[in-house]
Amino acid sequence: MSVDIEPFRRSGRMEGRCDCGAVRVRIDGAHVAAVGACHCGICQRWSGALYASFDAEADAVTVEGEVATYASTDWAERSFCPRCGSHLWYRSTVREAPAYELMPGLFPAAAAFPLISEIYCDKAPAYAALRGEHARASEADYEAKRAARGDDR
């Protein structure tokens, strides 16, 4: 699956927050104004349905408030607000200065972002099937190109 994200690259400011407001996230710089979705088992358990995110460069993100983080795999961690439980982001632990994969629901401006990719689409539950024109990859297709796996641990 190859997705051209160049048309969606932006530089600017966006502000978001968790449900209770204890965590505030500000983007001031490079980000991708488009969403990718994942239906792997880990993401389904974490989100309750599917995981959707957009990327922002690490140096563009400022976080205020207490954040809880846990290692969900050997290669990544997930963060959330310890007060209200809102999911905040996913980040690689094996790359230097990894981008934040931020939850679009935190940012009102992200409601206008298009869906441009979907992975593990063959694992999508019936209630979370996504429609529309966007790049799709099955579990086999996605994992054939990457060391990371999204299966059950």
C-alpha positions as a Markdown table, in Angstrom:
| # | Residue | x | y | z |
|---|---|---|---|---|
| 1 | Met | 0.0 | 0.0 | 0.0 |
| 2 | Ser | 1.5 | 3.3 | -1.1 |
| 3 | Val | -0.2 | 6.5 | 0.0 |
| 4 | Asp | 0.9 | 9.9 | -1.3 |
| 5 | Ile | 0.7 | 12.1 | 1.7 |
| 6 | Glu | 2.4 | 15.1 | 0.1 |
| 7 | Pro | -0.9 | 16.8 | -0.9 |
| 8 | Phe | -1.9 | 16.7 | 2.8 |
| 9 | Arg | 1.2 | 18.1 | 4.4 |
| 10 | Arg | 0.6 | 21.3 | 6.3 |
| 11 | Ser | 2.4 | 23.6 | 8.6 |
| 12 | Gly | 0.3 | 25.5 | 11.1 |
| 13 | Arg | -1.3 | 25.6 | 14.4 |
| 14 | Met | -4.1 | 23.3 | 15.8 |
| 15 | Glu | -5.3 | 22.9 | 19.4 |
| 16 | Gly | -6.9 | 19.9 | 20.9 |
| 17 | Arg | -7.7 | 18.4 | 24.3 |
| 18 | Cys | -8.9 | 15.3 | 26.1 |
| 19 | Asp | -12.5 | 14.9 | 27.1 |
| 20 | Cys | -12.0 | 16.4 | 30.6 |
| 21 | Gly | -9.5 | 19.1 | 29.5 |
| 22 | Ala | -6.7 | 18.0 | 31.8 |
| 23 | Val | -4.5 | 17.3 | 28.8 |
| 24 | Arg | -4.1 | 19.9 | 26.1 |
| 25 | Val | -2.2 | 19.2 | 22.8 |
| 26 | Arg | -1.0 | 21.9 | 20.5 |
| 27 | Ile | 0.5 | 21.4 | 17.1 |
| 28 | Asp | 2.5 | 24.3 | 15.8 |
| 29 | Gly | 4.3 | 23.1 | 12.7 |
| 30 | Ala | 4.4 | 20.2 | 10.3 |
| 31 | His | 1.5 | 17.7 | 10.3 |
| 32 | Val | -0.5 | 15.6 | 7.8 |
| 33 | Ala | -4.1 | 16.9 | 7.4 |
| 34 | Ala | -5.4 | 13.4 | 6.6 |
| 35 | Val | -6.4 | 10.3 | 8.6 |
| 36 | Gly | -5.3 | 6.7 | 8.5 |
| 37 | Ala | -7.2 | 3.9 | 10.1 |
| 38 | Cys | -6.2 | 0.5 | 11.5 |
| 39 | His | -8.3 | -2.6 | 12.3 |
| 40 | Cys | -5.6 | -4.8 | 13.9 |
| 41 | Gly | -6.5 | -6.7 | 17.1 |
| 42 | Ile | -4.4 | -4.4 | 19.3 |
| 43 | Cys | -6.1 | -1.2 | 17.9 |
| 44 | Gln | -9.5 | -2.7 | 18.2 |
| 45 | Arg | -9.0 | -3.5 | 21.9 |
| 46 | Trp | -7.5 | -0.1 | 22.6 |
| 47 | Ser | -10.2 | 1.9 | 20.8 |
| 48 | Gly | -13.2 | -0.4 | 21.1 |
| 49 | Ala | -13.7 | -0.3 | 17.3 |
| 50 | Leu | -10.9 | 0.9 | 15.1 |
| 51 | Tyr | -7.9 | 3.2 | 15.5 |
| 52 | Ala | -7.7 | 6.4 | 13.4 |
| 53 | Ser | -4.9 | 9.0 | 13.6 |
| 54 | Phe | -3.0 | 11.7 | 11.8 |
| 55 | Asp | 0.7 | 12.4 | 12.0 |
| 56 | Ala | 2.5 | 15.5 | 13.5 |
| 57 | Glu | 6.2 | 15.9 | 13.7 |
| 58 | Ala | 7.6 | 15.5 | 17.2 |
| 59 | Asp | 9.0 | 19.0 | 17.3 |
| 60 | Ala | 5.6 | 20.5 | 16.4 |
| 61 | Val | 3.8 | 19.0 | 19.3 |
| 62 | Thr | 3.4 | 20.5 | 22.8 |
| 63 | Val | 1.6 | 18.6 | 25.5 |
| 64 | Glu | 0.3 | 20.2 | 28.8 |
| 65 | Gly | -1.0 | 18.1 | 31.6 |
| 66 | Glu | -0.4 | 14.6 | 33.0 |
| 67 | Val | -0.2 | 11.8 | 30.5 |
| 68 | Ala | -0.1 | 8.1 | 31.1 |
| 69 | Thr | 1.8 | 5.9 | 28.6 |
| 70 | Tyr | 2.2 | 2.2 | 28.3 |
| 71 | Ala | 4.2 | -0.1 | 25.9 |
| 72 | Ser | 1.6 | -1.8 | 23.8 |
| 73 | Thr | 4.2 | -3.7 | 21.8 |
| 74 | Asp | 8.0 | -4.1 | 21.6 |
| 75 | Trp | 8.0 | -1.2 | 19.1 |
| 76 | Ala | 5.4 | 1.3 | 20.2 |
| 77 | Glu | 3.6 | 3.0 | 23.0 |
| 78 | Arg | 0.2 | 4.4 | 23.5 |
| 79 | Ser | -0.7 | 7.4 | 25.6 |
| 80 | Phe | -4.0 | 8.5 | 27.3 |
| 81 | Cys | -5.3 | 10.9 | 29.9 |
| 82 | Pro | -5.2 | 9.2 | 33.3 |
| 83 | Arg | -8.1 | 11.3 | 34.5 |
| 84 | Cys | -10.8 | 10.7 | 31.8 |
| 85 | Gly | -9.2 | 7.9 | 29.8 |
| 86 | Ser | -9.2 | 9.8 | 26.4 |
| 87 | His | -6.8 | 8.2 | 24.0 |
| 88 | Leu | -4.2 | 10.7 | 22.9 |
| 89 | Trp | -1.6 | 9.2 | 20.6 |
| 90 | Tyr | 0.5 | 6.3 | 19.4 |
| 91 | Arg | 4.3 | 6.6 | 19.0 |
| 92 | Ser | 7.1 | 4.4 | 17.8 |
| 93 | Thr | 9.7 | 3.5 | 20.4 |
| 94 | Val | 12.3 | 2.3 | 17.9 |
| 95 | Arg | 12.7 | 5.5 | 15.9 |
| 96 | Glu | 14.6 | 8.7 | 16.9 |
| 97 | Ala | 12.1 | 11.6 | 17.4 |
| 98 | Pro | 9.1 | 9.6 | 16.1 |
| 99 | Ala | 6.1 | 11.5 | 14.9 |
| 100 | Tyr | 3.0 | 11.6 | 17.0 |
| 101 | Glu | 0.1 | 9.6 | 15.6 |
| 102 | Leu | -2.6 | 11.8 | 17.2 |
| 103 | Met | -6.3 | 10.9 | 17.7 |
| 104 | Pro | -8.2 | 13.3 | 15.4 |
| 105 | Gly | -11.2 | 13.5 | 17.8 |
| 106 | Leu | -9.0 | 15.7 | 20.1 |
| 107 | Phe | -8.8 | 18.4 | 17.5 |
| 108 | Pro | -12.0 | 20.2 | 16.2 |
| 109 | Ala | -10.2 | 21.2 | 13.0 |
| 110 | Ala | -9.4 | 17.6 | 12.2 |
| 111 | Ala | -13.1 | 16.8 | 11.6 |
| 112 | Ala | -12.5 | 18.1 | 8.0 |
| 113 | Phe | -9.5 | 15.7 | 7.4 |
| 114 | Pro | -10.2 | 13.0 | 4.7 |
| 115 | Leu | -9.6 | 9.3 | 5.3 |
| 116 | Ile | -6.7 | 8.4 | 3.0 |
| 117 | Ser | -5.6 | 4.9 | 4.2 |
| 118 | Glu | -6.9 | 1.8 | 6.0 |
| 119 | Ile | -4.8 | -1.2 | 7.1 |
| 120 | Tyr | -5.8 | -4.6 | 8.4 |
| 121 | Cys | -9.0 | -4.0 | 6.4 |
| 122 | Asp | -9.6 | -7.8 | 6.3 |
| 123 | Lys | -9.8 | -7.7 | 10.1 |
| 124 | Ala | -12.5 | -4.9 | 10.3 |
| 125 | Pro | -15.6 | -5.9 | 12.2 |
| 126 | Ala | -18.9 | -5.5 | 10.4 |
| 127 | Tyr | -19.8 | -2.5 | 12.5 |
| 128 | Ala | -16.6 | -0.6 | 11.5 |
| 129 | Ala | -16.4 | -1.2 | 7.8 |
| 130 | Leu | -15.2 | 2.0 | 6.1 |
| 131 | Arg | -16.5 | 3.2 | 2.7 |
| 132 | Gly | -15.1 | 5.6 | 0.2 |
| 133 | Glu | -12.0 | 5.8 | -2.0 |
| 134 | His | -8.8 | 5.4 | -0.1 |
| 135 | Ala | -5.8 | 3.1 | 0.0 |
| 136 | Arg | -6.4 | -0.3 | 1.6 |
| 137 | Ala | -4.1 | -3.1 | 2.8 |
| 138 | Ser | -4.9 | -6.4 | 4.3 |
| 139 | Glu | -3.0 | -7.9 | 7.2 |
| 140 | Ala | -0.8 | -10.0 | 4.8 |
| 141 | Asp | -0.1 | -7.0 | 2.5 |
| 142 | Tyr | 0.7 | -4.7 | 5.3 |
| 143 | Glu | 2.9 | -7.1 | 7.3 |
| 144 | Ala | 4.8 | -8.3 | 4.2 |
| 145 | Lys | 6.3 | -4.8 | 4.0 |
| 146 | Arg | 7.0 | -4.1 | 7.7 |
| 147 | Ala | 8.5 | -5.8 | 10.8 |
| 148 | Ala | 5.7 | -4.5 | 13.0 |
| 149 | Arg | 2.7 | -6.8 | 13.5 |
| 150 | Gly | -0.8 | -5.8 | 14.8 |
| 151 | Asp | -2.0 | -9.3 | 15.7 |
| 152 | Asp | -3.0 | -10.4 | 19.2 |
| 153 | Arg | -0.2 | -10.7 | 21.7 |
